[in-house]
Amino acid sequence: MTDNYIIEIRPKFAHVTVQAGIVVRDGHGFRFFAATHAFNALEGQIFKSPKAAAHAALQRADDVDYRSSDYYLLGAA
């Protein structure tokens, strides 16, 4: 089984694939490392699976206010 994965998502508003970060196996879970500031809220969190990390990243992206600087960090503009 692979111990690290790139987490890429496709937010509803972006119409492009965005690299959210990577997850690395850490004990019984996967630790998230953000690729951009837009995903810093997830930095260091442990997820049960890479799929769970991708779901959290997608939720984070969908919660970003399009008027904020994080929107531009997602590459959506």
N, CA, C and O atoms as a Maestro MAE file, in Angstrom:
{
 s_m_m2io_version
 :::
 2.0.0
}

f_m_ct {
 s_m_title
 :::
 protein
 m_atom[308] {
  # First column is atom index #
  i_m_mmod_type
  r_m_x_coord
  r_m_y_coord
  r_m_z_coord
  i_m_residue_number
  s_m_chain_name
  s_m_pdb_residue_name
  s_m_pdb_atom_name
  i_m_atomic_number
  :::
  1 25 0.843 -1.181 0.000 1 A "MET " " N  " 7
  2 3 0.000 0.000 0.000 1 A "MET " " CA " 6
  3 2 0.886 1.241 0.000 1 A "MET " " C  " 6
  4 15 1.905 1.282 0.690 1 A "MET " " O  " 8
  5 25 0.501 2.239 -0.767 2 A "THR " " N  " 7
  6 3 1.252 3.485 -0.853 2 A "THR " " CA " 6
  7 2 1.112 4.292 0.432 2 A "THR " " C  " 6
  8 15 0.057 4.300 1.066 2 A "THR " " O  " 8
  9 25 2.192 4.967 0.802 3 A "ASP " " N  " 7
  10 3 2.194 5.720 2.050 3 A "ASP " " CA " 6
  11 2 1.962 7.218 1.887 3 A "ASP " " C  " 6
  12 15 1.802 7.924 2.883 3 A "ASP " " O  " 8
  13 25 1.941 7.714 0.659 4 A "ASN " " N  " 7
  14 3 1.657 9.135 0.463 4 A "ASN " " CA " 6
  15 2 0.901 9.346 -0.849 4 A "ASN " " C  " 6
  16 15 1.084 8.615 -1.823 4 A "ASN " " O  " 8
  17 25 0.044 10.373 -0.839 5 A "TYR " " N  " 7
  18 3 -0.819 10.651 -1.971 5 A "TYR " " CA " 6
  19 2 -0.898 12.152 -2.195 5 A "TYR " " C  " 6
  20 15 -0.867 12.932 -1.243 5 A "TYR " " O  " 8
  21 25 -0.999 12.550 -3.444 6 A "ILE " " N  " 7
  22 3 -1.294 13.942 -3.786 6 A "ILE " " CA " 6
  23 2 -2.809 14.089 -3.742 6 A "ILE " " C  " 6
  24 15 -3.541 13.267 -4.296 6 A "ILE " " O  " 8
  25 25 -3.268 15.139 -3.081 7 A "ILE " " N  " 7
  26 3 -4.705 15.402 -2.995 7 A "ILE " " CA " 6
  27 2 -5.054 16.507 -3.985 7 A "ILE " " C  " 6
  28 15 -4.665 17.661 -3.808 7 A "ILE " " O  " 8
  29 25 -5.789 16.139 -5.022 8 A "GLU " " N  " 7
  30 3 -6.264 17.094 -6.011 8 A "GLU " " CA " 6
  31 2 -7.780 17.079 -5.991 8 A "GLU " " C  " 6
  32 15 -8.406 16.026 -5.868 8 A "GLU " " O  " 8
  33 25 -8.355 18.257 -6.114 9 A "ILE " " N  " 7
  34 3 -9.811 18.392 -6.069 9 A "ILE " " CA " 6
  35 2 -10.270 19.258 -7.229 9 A "ILE " " C  " 6
  36 15 -9.468 19.916 -7.891 9 A "ILE " " O  " 8
  37 25 -11.557 19.243 -7.458 10 A "ARG " " N  " 7
  38 3 -12.156 20.091 -8.500 10 A "ARG " " CA " 6
  39 2 -13.352 20.812 -7.876 10 A "ARG " " C  " 6
  40 15 -14.475 20.309 -7.912 10 A "ARG " " O  " 8
  41 25 -13.101 22.007 -7.299 11 A "PRO " " N  " 7
  42 3 -14.206 22.764 -6.696 11 A "PRO " " CA " 6
  43 2 -15.268 23.114 -7.738 11 A "PRO " " C  " 6
  44 15 -14.974 23.242 -8.927 11 A "PRO " " O  " 8
  45 25 -16.493 23.265 -7.276 12 A "LYS " " N  " 7
  46 3 -17.609 23.560 -8.174 12 A "LYS " " CA " 6
  47 2 -17.380 24.829 -8.983 12 A "LYS " " C  " 6
  48 15 -17.701 24.876 -10.171 12 A "LYS " " O  " 8
  49 25 -16.830 25.851 -8.348 13 A "PHE " " N  " 7
  50 3 -16.700 27.150 -8.994 13 A "PHE " " CA " 6
  51 2 -15.442 27.292 -9.842 13 A "PHE " " C  " 6
  52 15 -15.368 28.202 -10.668 13 A "PHE " " O  " 8
  53 25 -14.457 26.426 -9.665 14 A "ALA " " N  " 7
  54 3 -13.144 26.636 -10.272 14 A "ALA " " CA " 6
  55 2 -13.060 26.134 -11.718 14 A "ALA " " C  " 6
  56 15 -12.367 26.739 -12.537 14 A "ALA " " O  " 8
  57 25 -13.743 25.055 -12.039 15 A "HIS " " N  " 7
  58 3 -13.699 24.447 -13.369 15 A "HIS " " CA " 6
  59 2 -12.292 23.993 -13.760 15 A "HIS " " C  " 6
  60 15 -12.006 23.780 -14.938 15 A "HIS " " O  " 8
  61 25 -11.432 23.850 -12.776 16 A "VAL " " N  " 7
  62 3 -10.079 23.320 -12.972 16 A "VAL " " CA " 6
  63 2 -9.747 22.426 -11.788 16 A "VAL " " C  " 6
  64 15 -10.352 22.546 -10.723 16 A "VAL " " O  " 8
  65 25 -8.796 21.538 -11.973 17 A "THR " " N  " 7
  66 3 -8.327 20.720 -10.868 17 A "THR " " CA " 6
  67 2 -7.305 21.512 -10.072 17 A "THR " " C  " 6
  68 15 -6.423 22.150 -10.646 17 A "THR " " O  " 8
  69 25 -7.423 21.473 -8.746 18 A "VAL " " N  " 7
  70 3 -6.567 22.238 -7.845 18 A "VAL " " CA " 6
  71 2 -5.812 21.262 -6.954 18 A "VAL " " C  " 6
  72 15 -6.403 20.330 -6.408 18 A "VAL " " O  " 8
  73 25 -4.516 21.472 -6.808 19 A "GLN " " N  " 7
  74 3 -3.747 20.655 -5.872 19 A "GLN " " CA " 6
  75 2 -3.936 21.243 -4.477 19 A "GLN " " C  " 6
  76 15 -3.522 22.370 -4.203 19 A "GLN " " O  " 8
  77 25 -4.564 20.467 -3.605 20 A "ALA " " N  " 7
  78 3 -4.833 20.920 -2.242 20 A "ALA " " CA " 6
  79 2 -3.655 20.642 -1.324 20 A "ALA " " C  " 6
  80 15 -3.355 21.442 -0.438 20 A "ALA " " O  " 8
  81 25 -2.987 19.517 -1.528 21 A "GLY " " N  " 7
  82 3 -1.864 19.153 -0.671 21 A "GLY " " CA " 6
  83 2 -1.487 17.699 -0.868 21 A "GLY " " C  " 6
  84 15 -1.816 17.079 -1.879 21 A "GLY " " O  " 8
  85 25 -0.798 17.181 0.109 22 A "ILE " " N  " 7
  86 3 -0.445 15.766 0.118 22 A "ILE " " CA " 6
  87 2 -0.833 15.183 1.472 22 A "ILE " " C  " 6
  88 15 -0.963 15.907 2.459 22 A "ILE " " O  " 8
  89 25 -1.013 13.876 1.502 23 A "VAL " " N  " 7
  90 3 -1.184 13.165 2.766 23 A "VAL " " CA " 6
  91 2 -0.100 12.102 2.847 23 A "VAL " " C  " 6
  92 15 0.257 11.468 1.853 23 A "VAL " " O  " 8
  93 25 0.408 11.927 4.050 24 A "VAL " " N  " 7
  94 3 1.469 10.963 4.317 24 A "VAL " " CA " 6
  95 2 1.009 10.061 5.452 24 A "VAL " " C  " 6
  96 15 0.492 10.532 6.464 24 A "VAL " " O  " 8
  97 25 1.204 8.754 5.271 25 A "ARG " " N  " 7
  98 3 0.794 7.816 6.318 25 A "ARG " " CA " 6
  99 2 1.507 8.173 7.619 25 A "ARG " " C  " 6
  100 15 2.721 8.379 7.647 25 A "ARG " " O  " 8
  101 25 0.729 8.239 8.685 26 A "ASP " " N  " 7
  102 3 1.256 8.612 10.007 26 A "ASP " " CA " 6
  103 2 0.539 7.744 11.035 26 A "ASP " " C  " 6
  104 15 -0.559 8.082 11.477 26 A "ASP " " O  " 8
  105 25 1.145 6.646 11.411 27 A "GLY " " N  " 7
  106 3 0.495 5.728 12.347 27 A "GLY " " CA " 6
  107 2 -0.680 5.050 11.686 27 A "GLY " " C  " 6
  108 15 -0.516 4.314 10.713 27 A "GLY " " O  " 8
  109 25 -1.870 5.296 12.213 28 A "HIS " " N  " 7
  110 3 -3.077 4.654 11.693 28 A "HIS " " CA " 6
  111 2 -3.893 5.558 10.781 28 A "HIS " " C  " 6
  112 15 -5.033 5.237 10.446 28 A "HIS " " O  " 8
  113 25 -3.323 6.674 10.382 29 A "GLY " " N  " 7
  114 3 -4.047 7.602 9.523 29 A "GLY " " CA " 6
  115 2 -3.108 8.277 8.536 29 A "GLY " " C  " 6
  116 15 -1.978 7.835 8.326 29 A "GLY " " O  " 8
  117 25 -3.597 9.352 7.936 30 A "PHE " " N  " 7
  118 3 -2.842 10.099 6.944 30 A "PHE " " CA " 6
  119 2 -2.810 11.567 7.355 30 A "PHE " " C  " 6
  120 15 -3.856 12.191 7.536 30 A "PHE " " O  " 8
  121 25 -1.608 12.115 7.502 31 A "ARG " " N  " 7
  122 3 -1.427 13.509 7.902 31 A "ARG " " CA " 6
  123 2 -1.403 14.387 6.651 31 A "ARG " " C  " 6
  124 15 -0.727 14.080 5.668 31 A "ARG " " O  " 8
  125 25 -2.165 15.495 6.713 32 A "PHE " " N  " 7
  126 3 -2.316 16.408 5.584 32 A "PHE " " CA " 6
  127 2 -1.277 17.522 5.648 32 A "PHE " " C  " 6
  128 15 -1.009 18.085 6.709 32 A "PHE " " O  " 8
  129 25 -0.693 17.830 4.479 33 A "PHE " " N  " 7
  130 3 0.228 18.957 4.321 33 A "PHE " " CA " 6
  131 2 -0.290 19.817 3.172 33 A "PHE " " C  " 6
  132 15 -0.385 19.349 2.037 33 A "PHE " " O  " 8
  133 25 -0.621 21.064 3.461 34 A "ALA " " N  " 7
  134 3 -1.246 21.959 2.494 34 A "ALA " " CA " 6
  135 2 -0.290 22.365 1.380 34 A "ALA " " C  " 6
  136 15 0.897 22.597 1.614 34 A "ALA " " O  " 8
  137 25 -0.828 22.447 0.161 35 A "ALA " " N  " 7
  138 3 -0.048 22.901 -0.993 35 A "ALA " " CA " 6
  139 2 -0.117 24.418 -1.139 35 A "ALA " " C  " 6
  140 15 0.805 25.028 -1.682 35 A "ALA " " O  " 8
  141 25 -1.198 25.035 -0.659 36 A "THR " " N  " 7
  142 3 -1.356 26.493 -0.717 36 A "THR " " CA " 6
  143 2 -1.956 26.973 0.598 36 A "THR " " C  " 6
  144 15 -2.458 26.186 1.400 36 A "THR " " O  " 8
  145 25 -1.890 28.281 0.794 37 A "HIS " " N  " 7
  146 3 -2.453 28.871 2.009 37 A "HIS " " CA " 6
  147 2 -3.951 28.620 2.130 37 A "HIS " " C  " 6
  148 15 -4.492 28.603 3.236 37 A "HIS " " O  " 8
  149 25 -4.607 28.431 1.026 38 A "ALA " " N  " 7
  150 3 -6.058 28.202 1.050 38 A "ALA " " CA " 6
  151 2 -6.431 26.960 1.850 38 A "ALA " " C  " 6
  152 15 -7.564 26.840 2.317 38 A "ALA " " O  " 8
  153 25 -5.486 26.033 2.009 39 A "PHE " " N  " 7
  154 3 -5.766 24.784 2.718 39 A "PHE " " CA " 6
  155 2 -5.020 24.682 4.047 39 A "PHE " " C  " 6
  156 15 -4.929 23.597 4.622 39 A "PHE " " O  " 8
  157 25 -4.489 25.798 4.537 40 A "ASN " " N  " 7
  158 3 -3.766 25.785 5.813 40 A "ASN " " CA " 6
  159 2 -4.632 25.325 6.979 40 A "ASN " " C  " 6
  160 15 -4.109 24.813 7.969 40 A "ASN " " O  " 8
  161 25 -5.926 25.496 6.880 41 A "ALA " " N  " 7
  162 3 -6.826 25.063 7.955 41 A "ALA " " CA " 6
  163 2 -6.765 23.546 8.154 41 A "ALA " " C  " 6
  164 15 -7.102 23.049 9.228 41 A "ALA " " O  " 8
  165 25 -6.343 22.819 7.139 42 A "LEU " " N  " 7
  166 3 -6.258 21.361 7.219 42 A "LEU " " CA " 6
  167 2 -4.857 20.873 7.581 42 A "LEU " " C  " 6
  168 15 -4.657 19.688 7.847 42 A "LEU " " O  " 8
  169 25 -3.900 21.779 7.591 43 A "GLU " " N  " 7
  170 3 -2.491 21.436 7.833 43 A "GLU " " CA " 6
  171 2 -2.327 20.641 9.127 43 A "GLU " " C  " 6
  172 15 -2.775 21.067 10.191 43 A "GLU " " O  " 8
  173 25 -1.683 19.488 9.019 44 A "GLY " " N  " 7
  174 3 -1.381 18.661 10.179 44 A "GLY " " CA " 6
  175 2 -2.508 17.765 10.656 44 A "GLY " " C  " 6
  176 15 -2.293 16.930 11.535 44 A "GLY " " O  " 8
  177 25 -3.699 17.912 10.106 45 A "GLN " " N  " 7
  178 3 -4.816 17.067 10.538 45 A "GLN " " CA " 6
  179 2 -4.595 15.630 10.069 45 A "GLN " " C  " 6
  180 15 -3.999 15.386 9.020 45 A "GLN " " O  " 8
  181 25 -5.087 14.690 10.868 46 A "ILE " " N  " 7
  182 3 -5.001 13.268 10.544 46 A "ILE " " CA " 6
  183 2 -6.353 12.808 9.991 46 A "ILE " " C  " 6
  184 15 -7.399 13.079 10.581 46 A "ILE " " O  " 8
  185 25 -6.320 12.118 8.866 47 A "PHE " " N  " 7
  186 3 -7.531 11.586 8.245 47 A "PHE " " CA " 6
  187 2 -7.440 10.069 8.168 47 A "PHE " " C  " 6
  188 15 -6.348 9.503 8.123 47 A "PHE " " O  " 8
  189 25 -8.593 9.420 8.155 48 A "LYS " " N  " 7
  190 3 -8.635 7.952 8.090 48 A "LYS " " CA " 6
  191 2 -8.129 7.424 6.764 48 A "LYS " " C  " 6
  192 15 -7.588 6.320 6.695 48 A "LYS " " O  " 8
  193 25 -8.303 8.217 5.699 49 A "SER " " N  " 7
  194 3 -7.917 7.766 4.369 49 A "SER " " CA " 6
  195 2 -7.621 8.976 3.491 49 A "SER " " C  " 6
  196 15 -8.020 10.091 3.827 49 A "SER " " O  " 8
  197 25 -6.931 8.775 2.375 50 A "PRO " " N  " 7
  198 3 -6.742 9.871 1.429 50 A "PRO " " CA " 6
  199 2 -8.074 10.412 0.897 50 A "PRO " " C  " 6
  200 15 -8.211 11.610 0.646 50 A "PRO " " O  " 8
  201 25 -9.045 9.522 0.730 51 A "LYS " " N  " 7
  202 3 -10.363 9.950 0.260 51 A "LYS " " CA " 6
  203 2 -11.022 10.900 1.267 51 A "LYS " " C  " 6
  204 15 -11.668 11.870 0.870 51 A "LYS " " O  " 8
  205 25 -10.866 10.628 2.554 52 A "ALA " " N  " 7
  206 3 -11.416 11.511 3.588 52 A "ALA " " CA " 6
  207 2 -10.726 12.875 3.557 52 A "ALA " " C  " 6
  208 15 -11.369 13.904 3.763 52 A "ALA " " O  " 8
  209 25 -9.426 12.880 3.301 53 A "ALA " " N  " 7
  210 3 -8.685 14.150 3.193 53 A "ALA " " CA " 6
  211 2 -9.153 14.942 1.976 53 A "ALA " " C  " 6
  212 15 -9.316 16.159 2.054 53 A "ALA " " O  " 8
  213 25 -9.370 14.262 0.859 54 A "ALA " " N  " 7
  214 3 -9.852 14.930 -0.351 54 A "ALA " " CA " 6
  215 2 -11.237 15.521 -0.121 54 A "ALA " " C  " 6
  216 15 -11.530 16.624 -0.584 54 A "ALA " " O  " 8
  217 25 -12.083 14.796 0.589 55 A "HIS " " N  " 7
  218 3 -13.430 15.291 0.900 55 A "HIS " " CA " 6
  219 2 -13.337 16.568 1.749 55 A "HIS " " C  " 6
  220 15 -14.047 17.538 1.485 55 A "HIS " " O  " 8
  221 25 -12.468 16.570 2.763 56 A "ALA " " N  " 7
  222 3 -12.294 17.745 3.623 56 A "ALA " " CA " 6
  223 2 -11.745 18.921 2.818 56 A "ALA " " C  " 6
  224 15 -12.162 20.060 3.025 56 A "ALA " " O  " 8
  225 25 -10.813 18.654 1.901 57 A "ALA " " N  " 7
  226 3 -10.244 19.718 1.075 57 A "ALA " " CA " 6
  227 2 -11.299 20.303 0.143 57 A "ALA " " C  " 6
  228 15 -11.355 21.517 -0.052 57 A "ALA " " O  " 8
  229 25 -12.120 19.455 -0.423 58 A "LEU " " N  " 7
  230 3 -13.185 19.929 -1.302 58 A "LEU " " CA " 6
  231 2 -14.189 20.774 -0.523 58 A "LEU " " C  " 6
  232 15 -14.642 21.812 -1.005 58 A "LEU " " O  " 8
  233 25 -14.528 20.327 0.669 59 A "GLN " " N  " 7
  234 3 -15.444 21.096 1.514 59 A "GLN " " CA " 6
  235 2 -14.827 22.457 1.847 59 A "GLN " " C  " 6
  236 15 -15.513 23.478 1.807 59 A "GLN " " O  " 8
  237 25 -13.547 22.468 2.172 60 A "ARG " " N  " 7
  238 3 -12.840 23.721 2.467 60 A "ARG " " CA " 6
  239 2 -12.877 24.647 1.251 60 A "ARG " " C  " 6
  240 15 -13.145 25.840 1.389 60 A "ARG " " O  " 8
  241 25 -12.612 24.108 0.072 61 A "ALA " " N  " 7
  242 3 -12.628 24.920 -1.149 61 A "ALA " " CA " 6
  243 2 -14.005 25.486 -1.430 61 A "ALA " " C  " 6
  244 15 -14.133 26.642 -1.835 61 A "ALA " " O  " 8
  245 25 -15.034 24.684 -1.220 62 A "ASP " " N  " 7
  246 3 -16.396 25.144 -1.464 62 A "ASP " " CA " 6
  247 2 -16.836 26.204 -0.459 62 A "ASP " " C  " 6
  248 15 -17.760 26.970 -0.733 62 A "ASP " " O  " 8
  249 25 -16.176 26.255 0.715 63 A "ASP " " N  " 7
  250 3 -16.500 27.241 1.743 63 A "ASP " " CA " 6
  251 2 -15.761 28.567 1.558 63 A "ASP " " C  " 6
  252 15 -16.068 29.547 2.236 63 A "ASP " " O  " 8
  253 25 -14.786 28.601 0.641 64 A "VAL " " N  " 7
  254 3 -13.993 29.809 0.440 64 A "VAL " " CA " 6
  255 2 -14.861 30.899 -0.182 64 A "VAL " " C  " 6
  256 15 -15.555 30.667 -1.172 64 A "VAL " " O  " 8
  257 25 -14.814 32.070 0.403 65 A "ASP " " N  " 7
  258 3 -15.542 33.232 -0.106 65 A "ASP " " CA " 6
  259 2 -14.846 33.710 -1.381 65 A "ASP " " C  " 6
  260 15 -13.637 33.942 -1.378 65 A "ASP " " O  " 8
  261 25 -15.592 33.855 -2.451 66 A "TYR " " N  " 7
  262 3 -14.988 34.250 -3.720 66 A "TYR " " CA " 6
  263 2 -14.370 35.650 -3.669 66 A "TYR " " C  " 6
  264 15 -13.605 36.015 -4.562 66 A "TYR " " O  " 8
  265 25 -14.691 36.436 -2.639 67 A "ARG " " N  " 7
  266 3 -14.099 37.772 -2.507 67 A "ARG " " CA " 6
  267 2 -12.795 37.748 -1.721 67 A "ARG " " C  " 6
  268 15 -12.113 38.769 -1.634 67 A "ARG " " O  " 8
  269 25 -12.432 36.594 -1.142 68 A "SER " " N  " 7
  270 3 -11.242 36.517 -0.301 68 A "SER " " CA " 6
  271 2 -9.996 36.217 -1.126 68 A "SER " " C  " 6
  272 15 -10.078 35.786 -2.276 68 A "SER " " O  " 8
  273 25 -8.850 36.453 -0.514 69 A "SER " " N  " 7
  274 3 -7.590 36.141 -1.186 69 A "SER " " CA " 6
  275 2 -7.430 34.639 -1.363 69 A "SER " " C  " 6
  276 15 -6.749 34.210 -2.294 69 A "SER " " O  " 8
  277 25 -8.037 33.821 -0.499 70 A "ASP " " N  " 7
  278 3 -7.948 32.368 -0.642 70 A "ASP " " CA " 6
  279 2 -8.547 31.903 -1.965 70 A "ASP " " C  " 6
  280 15 -8.095 30.911 -2.538 70 A "ASP " " O  " 8
  281 25 -9.550 32.608 -2.446 71 A "TYR " " N  " 7
  282 3 -10.171 32.262 -3.725 71 A "TYR " " CA " 6
  283 2 -9.118 32.298 -4.835 71 A "TYR " " C  " 6
  284 15 -9.070 31.409 -5.685 71 A "TYR " " O  " 8
  285 25 -8.301 33.307 -4.818 72 A "TYR " " N  " 7
  286 3 -7.264 33.443 -5.846 72 A "TYR " " CA " 6
  287 2 -6.153 32.413 -5.650 72 A "TYR " " C  " 6
  288 15 -5.526 31.984 -6.618 72 A "TYR " " O  " 8
  289 25 -5.910 32.017 -4.409 73 A "LEU " " N  " 7
  290 3 -4.907 30.989 -4.136 73 A "LEU " " CA " 6
  291 2 -5.335 29.617 -4.632 73 A "LEU " " C  " 6
  292 15 -4.504 28.736 -4.854 73 A "LEU " " O  " 8
  293 25 -6.640 29.445 -4.803 74 A "LEU " " N  " 7
  294 3 -7.144 28.186 -5.340 74 A "LEU " " CA " 6
  295 2 -6.926 28.110 -6.852 74 A "LEU " " C  " 6
  296 15 -7.043 27.037 -7.444 74 A "LEU " " O  " 8
  297 25 -6.613 29.230 -7.468 75 A "GLY " " N  " 7
  298 3 -6.439 29.257 -8.913 75 A "GLY " " CA " 6
  299 2 -7.751 29.366 -9.645 75 A "GLY " " C  " 6
  300 15 -7.844 29.041 -10.829 75 A "GLY " " O  " 8
  301 25 -8.766 29.825 -8.940 76 A "ALA " " N  " 7
  302 3 -10.106 29.869 -9.513 76 A "ALA " " CA " 6
  303 2 -10.377 31.142 -10.295 76 A "ALA " " C  " 6
  304 15 -11.304 31.185 -11.104 76 A "ALA " " O  " 8
  305 25 -9.599 32.155 -10.072 77 A "ALA " " N  " 7
  306 3 -9.870 33.446 -10.715 77 A "ALA " " CA " 6
  307 2 -9.307 33.499 -12.118 77 A "ALA " " C  " 6
  308 15 -9.446 34.514 -12.801 77 A "ALA " " O  " 8
  :::
 }
 m_bond[307] {
  # First column is bond index #
  i_m_from
  i_m_to
  i_m_order
  :::
  1 1 2 1
  2 2 3 1
  3 3 4 2
  4 3 5 1
  5 5 6 1
  6 6 7 1
  7 7 8 2
  8 7 9 1
  9 9 10 1
  10 10 11 1
  11 11 12 2
  12 11 13 1
  13 13 14 1
  14 14 15 1
  15 15 16 2
  16 15 17 1
  17 17 18 1
  18 18 19 1
  19 19 20 2
  20 19 21 1
  21 21 22 1
  22 22 23 1
  23 23 24 2
  24 23 25 1
  25 25 26 1
  26 26 27 1
  27 27 28 2
  28 27 29 1
  29 29 30 1
  30 30 31 1
  31 31 32 2
  32 31 33 1
  33 33 34 1
  34 34 35 1
  35 35 36 2
  36 35 37 1
  37 37 38 1
  38 38 39 1
  39 39 40 2
  40 39 41 1
  41 41 42 1
  42 42 43 1
  43 43 44 2
  44 43 45 1
  45 45 46 1
  46 46 47 1
  47 47 48 2
  48 47 49 1
  49 49 50 1
  50 50 51 1
  51 51 52 2
  52 51 53 1
  53 53 54 1
  54 54 55 1
  55 55 56 2
  56 55 57 1
  57 57 58 1
  58 58 59 1
  59 59 60 2
  60 59 61 1
  61 61 62 1
  62 62 63 1
  63 63 64 2
  64 63 65 1
  65 65 66 1
  66 66 67 1
  67 67 68 2
  68 67 69 1
  69 69 70 1
  70 70 71 1
  71 71 72 2
  72 71 73 1
  73 73 74 1
  74 74 75 1
  75 75 76 2
  76 75 77 1
  77 77 78 1
  78 78 79 1
  79 79 80 2
  80 79 81 1
  81 81 82 1
  82 82 83 1
  83 83 84 2
  84 83 85 1
  85 85 86 1
  86 86 87 1
  87 87 88 2
  88 87 89 1
  89 89 90 1
  90 90 91 1
  91 91 92 2
  92 91 93 1
  93 93 94 1
  94 94 95 1
  95 95 96 2
  96 95 97 1
  97 97 98 1
  98 98 99 1
  99 99 100 2
  100 99 101 1
  101 101 102 1
  102 102 103 1
  103 103 104 2
  104 103 105 1
  105 105 106 1
  106 106 107 1
  107 107 108 2
  108 107 109 1
  109 109 110 1
  110 110 111 1
  111 111 112 2
  112 111 113 1
  113 113 114 1
  114 114 115 1
  115 115 116 2
  116 115 117 1
  117 117 118 1
  118 118 119 1
  119 119 120 2
  120 119 121 1
  121 121 122 1
  122 122 123 1
  123 123 124 2
  124 123 125 1
  125 125 126 1
  126 126 127 1
  127 127 128 2
  128 127 129 1
  129 129 130 1
  130 130 131 1
  131 131 132 2
  132 131 133 1
  133 133 134 1
  134 134 135 1
  135 135 136 2
  136 135 137 1
  137 137 138 1
  138 138 139 1
  139 139 140 2
  140 139 141 1
  141 141 142 1
  142 142 143 1
  143 143 144 2
  144 143 145 1
  145 145 146 1
  146 146 147 1
  147 147 148 2
  148 147 149 1
  149 149 150 1
  150 150 151 1
  151 151 152 2
  152 151 153 1
  153 153 154 1
  154 154 155 1
  155 155 156 2
  156 155 157 1
  157 157 158 1
  158 158 159 1
  159 159 160 2
  160 159 161 1
  161 161 162 1
  162 162 163 1
  163 163 164 2
  164 163 165 1
  165 165 166 1
  166 166 167 1
  167 167 168 2
  168 167 169 1
  169 169 170 1
  170 170 171 1
  171 171 172 2
  172 171 173 1
  173 173 174 1
  174 174 175 1
  175 175 176 2
  176 175 177 1
  177 177 178 1
  178 178 179 1
  179 179 180 2
  180 179 181 1
  181 181 182 1
  182 182 183 1
  183 183 184 2
  184 183 185 1
  185 185 186 1
  186 186 187 1
  187 187 188 2
  188 187 189 1
  189 189 190 1
  190 190 191 1
  191 191 192 2
  192 191 193 1
  193 193 194 1
  194 194 195 1
  195 195 196 2
  196 195 197 1
  197 197 198 1
  198 198 199 1
  199 199 200 2
  200 199 201 1
  201 201 202 1
  202 202 203 1
  203 203 204 2
  204 203 205 1
  205 205 206 1
  206 206 207 1
  207 207 208 2
  208 207 209 1
  209 209 210 1
  210 210 211 1
  211 211 212 2
  212 211 213 1
  213 213 214 1
  214 214 215 1
  215 215 216 2
  216 215 217 1
  217 217 218 1
  218 218 219 1
  219 219 220 2
  220 219 221 1
  221 221 222 1
  222 222 223 1
  223 223 224 2
  224 223 225 1
  225 225 226 1
  226 226 227 1
  227 227 228 2
  228 227 229 1
  229 229 230 1
  230 230 231 1
  231 231 232 2
  232 231 233 1
  233 233 234 1
  234 234 235 1
  235 235 236 2
  236 235 237 1
  237 237 238 1
  238 238 239 1
  239 239 240 2
  240 239 241 1
  241 241 242 1
  242 242 243 1
  243 243 244 2
  244 243 245 1
  245 245 246 1
  246 246 247 1
  247 247 248 2
  248 247 249 1
  249 249 250 1
  250 250 251 1
  251 251 252 2
  252 251 253 1
  253 253 254 1
  254 254 255 1
  255 255 256 2
  256 255 257 1
  257 257 258 1
  258 258 259 1
  259 259 260 2
  260 259 261 1
  261 261 262 1
  262 262 263 1
  263 263 264 2
  264 263 265 1
  265 265 266 1
  266 266 267 1
  267 267 268 2
  268 267 269 1
  269 269 270 1
  270 270 271 1
  271 271 272 2
  272 271 273 1
  273 273 274 1
  274 274 275 1
  275 275 276 2
  276 275 277 1
  277 277 278 1
  278 278 279 1
  279 279 280 2
  280 279 281 1
  281 281 282 1
  282 282 283 1
  283 283 284 2
  284 283 285 1
  285 285 286 1
  286 286 287 1
  287 287 288 2
  288 287 289 1
  289 289 290 1
  290 290 291 1
  291 291 292 2
  292 291 293 1
  293 293 294 1
  294 294 295 1
  295 295 296 2
  296 295 297 1
  297 297 298 1
  298 298 299 1
  299 299 300 2
  300 299 301 1
  301 301 302 1
  302 302 303 1
  303 303 304 2
  304 303 305 1
  305 305 306 1
  306 306 307 1
  307 307 308 2
  :::
 }
}
